[in-house]
Amino acid sequence: MEALLLSRWQFAITTVYHFLFVPVTLGLSVFVALLETCYVRTRRPAWKAACRKLVKFFGTLFVINFSMGVVTGIVQEFHFGMNWSEYSRFMGDIFGAPLALEALTAFFLESTMLGVWLFGWDRLSERAHCVTIWLVALASNLSAFWILVANSFMQHPVGYALRGGRAEMTDFFALVTNPYVVGEYSHTFFSGVATAGFVVLAVSAWKVLHDAASRAAFRQSLMAGALFLLVGLLGAAGSGHLHTQYLAQANPMKLASMEALWETADPAPFAIVADIDEQAHENRAELEVPALFSFMLYNQPAGAVRGINDLQATAEQQYGPGDYRPDVTGLFWSFRLMVGIGGAMIGLAFLTFLLAWKGDPLRFPWLLRLIPWLLPLVYIVNSCGWYVAEAGRQPWIVVGLQKTAEAVSPNLSGAEVWLTLLGFTVTYLLLAGVALYLAFRFIRHTVISYEGRD
């Protein structure tokens, strides 16, 4: 049990750290590609010169983030052999295929085109150079697609057969077209757009406030970042809503746990806050909106939603004795943090865009000071979303097929995991310090002049 618990902590820490960089990579690659497209197409000489510098500026921040994402992602793959060898044995035939395709069709293209983009300035034509960054953006998001194909099988297995104590793929097309992939990928993509938008917004707000020579150029990126953030947040909200509706059939236990709905109800209320008692399997008290949960799932104020206790009884009949309930308290509050902070960020993005578009944002220095301090919120939202997605399927590592306790490597000692856990954590902290130092130093000392007239 010690090795199991420590292995779960180790994978959680490395994954959360890795996921700090993934959404920025997905969204910032698209933002830089759009910005370079503006650079190529504009006919305004003064803006063209400033836009080129902005492309290089945000492209450099993308490269720093991309490098950190690669380093932290490689470590995760080691976990499957070191800590989760029974999972690798059971799932290797299925899990290996999308991971191999991720490397062959996405990562190689992404890294190669990123190199061409970095060293191709003034060596390629403007249009050809712009194509390379679009290929980087395409490959980055294709990489996420293949990873989520593998993850979606763990959430909702399809296209497989059990042979010799292993899950073997029988239908690759079913694996790729798993309906779970649509919800996970769209939500991840728009979350990446929102994360990149907030990064652009925070950096631009700081430059507008503190760098007079760069103020005019970063006023443009301030508006662009706010709009990009708004698009990402609205897209994430819409895709998340549709995916939550799909959970009613794909993983009703995760859905009920997100709402701390212990008993089946028709119509089901939505709990705004709740005092959850996981030992007694009930809520001691809650503030709820009647019928709202059913309305969210069925687009009408009626419809049965199965409760946790009912689903637990069904799982015991299907899989045998055991506790099939996930961390209800953690899921309940993580979901509300994600939704609540996301809603507040929509208001912030709209307000910032409106003020910057209508006039000089320096008329509202309090807002420009506030925005950079709020940047951690988008990372908190991403981590909450990851927790809901991954902890919601517990105690399964592959829903209905393999429990997490069955996936850990045999003969693995707690001391061995402790050693690597501390090693990875310390290394990651050092890498984070270096990355932040490089990013902050670059942001502070880069000047982009733009007169704002053509």
VENVENFEN-V220437 format. One record per backbone hydrogen bond with DSSP energy under -0.5 kcal/mol. CO is the residue of the C=O (numbers start at 1). NH is the residue of the N-H. E is the energy in kcal/mol with one decimal. If there is no record, write none. Layout:
BEGIN
co=<CO CO>
nh=<NH NH>
e=<E E>
END
This chain:
BEGIN
co=<1 2 3 4 5 6 7 8 9 10 11 12 13 14 15 16 17 17 18 18 19 21 22 23 24 25 26 27 28 29 30 31 32 33 34 35 36 37 38 43 44 45 46 47 48 49 50 51 52 53 54 55 56 57 58 59 60 61 62 63 64 65 66 67 68 69 70 71 72 73 74 74 75 75 76 76 77 77 78 78 79 79 83 84 85 86 87 88 90 91 91 92 94 94 95 96 97 98 99 100 101 101 102 102 103 106 107 108 109 110 111 112 113 114 115 116 120 120 125 126 127 128 129 130 131 132 133 134 135 136 137 138 139 140 141 142 143 144 145 146 147 148 149 150 151 152 154 159 159 161 161 163 166 166 168 171 172 173 175 178 178 179 180 181 182 183 184 185 186 187 188 189 190 191 192 193 194 195 196 197 198 199 200 201 202 203 204 205 206 207 210 211 211 212 214 215 216 217 217 218 219 220 221 222 223 224 225 226 227 228 229 230 231 232 233 234 235 236 237 238 239 240 241 242 243 244 245 246 246 247 251 252 253 254 255 256 257 260 261 262 262 265 267 268 268 269 270 270 273 274 275 275 276 277 277 282 282 285 286 287 287 288 289 289 291 292 293 294 294 295 300 303 305 307 308 309 310 311 312 313 314 315 316 322 326 327 328 329 330 331 332 333 334 335 336 337 338 339 340 341 342 343 344 345 346 347 348 349 350 351 352 353 354 355 360 361 362 364 364 365 366 367 368 369 370 370 371 371 372 374 375 375 376 377 378 379 380 381 382 383 384 385 386 387 387 388 390 391 393 395 398 398 402 402 403 403 404 404 407 407 409 411 413 414 415 416 417 418 419 420 421 422 423 424 425 426 427 428 429 430 431 432 433 434 435 436 437 438 439 440 441 442 447>
nh=<5 6 7 8 9 10 11 12 13 14 15 16 17 18 19 20 20 21 21 22 23 25 26 27 28 29 30 31 32 33 34 35 36 37 38 39 40 41 42 45 48 49 50 51 52 53 54 55 56 57 58 59 60 61 62 63 64 65 66 67 68 69 70 71 72 73 74 75 76 77 77 78 78 79 79 80 80 81 81 82 83 84 409 88 89 90 91 92 167 94 95 96 97 98 99 100 101 102 103 104 105 106 106 107 108 110 111 112 113 114 115 116 117 118 119 120 123 124 129 130 131 132 133 134 135 136 137 138 139 140 141 142 143 144 145 146 147 148 149 150 151 152 153 154 155 156 399 170 171 163 168 166 163 168 161 175 176 177 178 181 182 183 184 185 186 187 188 189 190 191 192 193 194 195 196 197 198 199 200 201 202 203 204 205 206 207 208 209 210 211 212 214 215 215 218 219 220 220 221 222 223 224 225 226 227 228 229 230 231 232 233 234 235 236 237 238 239 240 241 242 243 244 245 246 247 248 248 249 250 251 255 256 257 258 259 261 260 262 308 309 310 305 266 293 294 271 272 289 287 276 284 285 278 281 282 277 284 275 288 272 273 290 270 292 295 296 297 298 300 299 302 268 265 311 312 313 314 315 316 317 318 319 320 324 328 331 332 333 334 335 336 337 338 339 340 341 342 343 344 345 346 347 348 349 350 351 352 353 354 355 356 357 358 359 363 364 365 367 368 369 370 371 372 373 373 374 374 375 375 377 378 379 380 381 382 383 384 385 386 387 388 389 390 391 392 392 393 394 396 404 401 402 397 398 406 407 407 408 86 87 412 413 417 418 419 420 421 422 423 424 425 426 427 428 429 430 431 432 433 434 435 436 437 438 439 440 441 442 443 444 445 446 449>
e=<-2.7 -2.6 -2.2 -2.1 -2.2 -2.7 -2.4 -2.4 -2.7 -2.3 -2.3 -2.7 -2.2 -2.4 -2.7 -0.6 -1.1 -0.5 -1.4 -1.5 -0.8 -2.2 -2.4 -2.5 -3.1 -1.6 -0.9 -2.2 -2.8 -1.9 -2.6 -2.5 -2.5 -1.9 -1.9 -1.9 -2.5 -2.1 -1.9 -0.7 -2.7 -1.9 -1.8 -3.3 -2.0 -1.4 -2.2 -2.5 -2.1 -2.3 -2.8 -2.0 -2.0 -1.6 -1.9 -2.1 -2.2 -2.1 -3.2 -2.5 -1.7 -2.2 -2.2 -2.1 -2.3 -1.9 -2.0 -1.1 -1.0 -1.0 -0.5 -1.0 -0.6 -1.1 -0.6 -0.8 -0.5 -0.7 -0.7 -2.5 -2.3 -1.9 -2.7 -2.1 -2.5 -2.1 -3.2 -1.7 -2.5 -1.1 -3.3 -1.9 -0.5 -0.9 -1.2 -2.4 -2.3 -2.0 -1.6 -2.5 -2.8 -0.5 -1.1 -2.7 -1.8 -3.1 -2.9 -2.2 -2.6 -2.0 -1.7 -2.1 -2.6 -2.5 -2.2 -1.0 -2.0 -2.1 -2.7 -2.1 -1.9 -1.4 -1.2 -1.6 -2.0 -1.8 -2.3 -2.6 -2.7 -2.6 -1.9 -2.1 -2.4 -1.5 -1.6 -2.0 -1.9 -2.3 -1.7 -1.7 -2.2 -2.6 -1.3 -1.2 -1.4 -2.9 -2.7 -2.3 -1.5 -0.6 -3.1 -1.3 -2.6 -0.6 -2.1 -1.6 -2.1 -2.3 -0.7 -2.0 -0.7 -1.1 -2.2 -3.2 -2.2 -1.9 -2.2 -2.9 -2.3 -1.8 -2.0 -2.1 -2.5 -2.5 -2.6 -2.5 -2.2 -2.2 -2.7 -2.4 -3.0 -2.5 -2.5 -2.4 -2.0 -2.2 -2.7 -1.8 -2.4 -2.3 -0.6 -0.7 -0.5 -0.8 -2.3 -1.4 -1.0 -0.6 -1.4 -1.7 -1.6 -2.2 -2.9 -2.1 -2.3 -2.6 -2.6 -2.2 -2.4 -2.3 -2.6 -2.4 -2.4 -2.7 -2.4 -2.3 -2.7 -2.4 -2.0 -2.0 -2.3 -2.2 -1.8 -1.7 -1.6 -0.6 -0.9 -1.6 -2.1 -2.0 -1.8 -2.7 -2.1 -2.1 -0.9 -2.5 -0.8 -1.0 -2.5 -2.3 -0.6 -2.4 -0.6 -0.9 -1.8 -0.5 -0.6 -2.7 -2.4 -0.8 -2.6 -0.8 -0.6 -0.8 -2.0 -2.8 -0.6 -3.4 -0.6 -3.2 -1.1 -0.6 -2.3 -1.4 -1.9 -2.3 -1.6 -3.0 -0.5 -1.9 -1.7 -0.6 -2.0 -2.3 -2.4 -1.9 -1.9 -2.3 -2.1 -1.8 -1.9 -3.4 -1.7 -0.7 -1.5 -2.4 -2.8 -2.2 -2.1 -2.3 -1.5 -2.4 -2.4 -2.4 -2.8 -2.5 -1.8 -2.3 -1.9 -2.3 -1.7 -1.5 -2.0 -2.8 -2.3 -2.3 -2.6 -2.4 -2.3 -2.4 -2.5 -2.3 -2.1 -1.3 -1.8 -2.1 -0.7 -1.0 -1.4 -2.2 -1.7 -2.3 -0.7 -0.7 -0.6 -1.1 -1.0 -0.5 -1.0 -2.0 -1.2 -0.7 -2.2 -2.4 -1.9 -2.2 -2.4 -2.4 -2.4 -2.4 -2.4 -2.3 -2.6 -2.5 -0.6 -0.9 -0.9 -1.2 -2.0 -2.7 -2.5 -2.2 -2.5 -2.2 -1.0 -0.6 -1.2 -0.7 -0.8 -1.6 -0.9 -0.6 -1.6 -2.7 -2.1 -1.9 -3.0 -2.6 -2.1 -3.0 -2.2 -2.5 -2.3 -2.8 -2.1 -2.2 -2.6 -2.8 -2.1 -2.2 -2.9 -2.7 -2.2 -2.6 -2.5 -3.0 -2.5 -2.2 -2.6 -2.6 -1.9 -1.2 -0.5>
END
